[in-house]
Amino acid sequence: MQFHNKKRLLQIARLLEFPQDILLDLPRITLVGNMQLLVENHKGIVEYTPSLVRIQLHQEGLIIRGNDLVLSNLQYDQLLIEGCIKELHYGD
């Protein structure tokens, strides 16, 4: 049943030209080179070290590995990670 609801919401979003990520509470992840990562619509930081950042998203997690990682802009629903980003892993 949940799949049908998401499918219907996607159809409505396309029809109204409404961003699907907002309607479905999905994260928006923007990577700029290997130096900046903007994560919007996150659910919290699970772990943070200079070489690993683990972020909780709506249903899954995001793992960022790299060097000299810094949370440079932390807001309620978005965060900016800067440093040398070497690896992203989306999922559990």
C-alpha positions in Angstrom: 0.0 0.0 0.0 2.8 2.4 0.8 4.3 1.9 -2.7 1.0 2.9 -4.3 0.8 6.1 -2.2 4.4 7.0 -3.3 3.5 6.3 -6.9 0.4 8.5 -6.7 2.4 11.3 -5.0 5.0 11.1 -7.8 2.3 11.4 -10.4 0.8 14.4 -8.7 4.2 16.0 -8.3 4.9 15.6 -12.1 1.5 17.0 -13.0 1.9 20.1 -10.8 5.6 20.4 -11.6 6.3 20.2 -7.9 9.8 19.0 -6.7 9.5 15.3 -5.9 12.1 15.5 -3.1 9.9 17.9 -1.1 6.7 16.1 -1.6 8.2 12.7 -0.7 10.4 13.9 2.1 13.5 12.8 0.2 17.1 14.1 0.8 18.8 16.3 -1.7 22.5 15.6 -1.9 24.8 18.0 -3.8 28.5 17.2 -4.3 30.8 20.0 -5.5 34.0 18.3 -6.8 35.4 16.4 -3.9 35.5 19.4 -1.6 31.9 20.2 -0.6 28.9 18.1 0.1 25.5 19.8 0.8 22.8 17.5 2.4 19.3 18.9 2.6 16.4 17.3 4.4 18.5 15.2 6.7 17.3 13.7 10.0 20.5 14.2 12.1 24.2 13.5 12.5 24.9 10.0 13.8 28.7 10.1 13.9 31.3 12.8 13.2 35.1 12.5 13.0 37.6 14.3 10.6 37.6 11.1 8.5 34.0 9.9 8.7 30.6 11.5 8.8 27.4 9.4 9.2 24.1 11.1 8.6 20.6 9.8 9.1 18.3 10.4 6.2 14.5 9.6 6.1 14.8 5.9 5.9 18.5 5.2 5.2 21.8 6.6 6.1 24.6 8.4 4.3 28.3 7.7 5.1 30.9 10.2 4.0 34.6 9.2 4.2 37.5 11.5 3.5 40.2 13.7 5.1 39.9 16.8 7.2 36.1 16.7 7.1 34.4 19.7 8.8 30.8 20.5 9.3 31.0 24.1 8.2 27.3 25.0 8.0 24.9 23.2 10.2 21.2 24.0 10.1 18.0 22.3 11.2 17.4 20.6 7.8 20.6 21.1 5.9 24.3 20.8 6.5 27.5 21.5 4.5 30.5 19.2 4.8 33.9 20.5 3.6 37.2 18.7 3.2 38.6 16.1 0.9 35.7 13.8 0.2 36.8 10.4 -1.0 33.8 8.1 -0.7 30.0 8.3 -0.4 27.8 5.4 0.6 24.0 5.7 0.5 22.0 3.1 2.3 22.2 1.1 5.5 
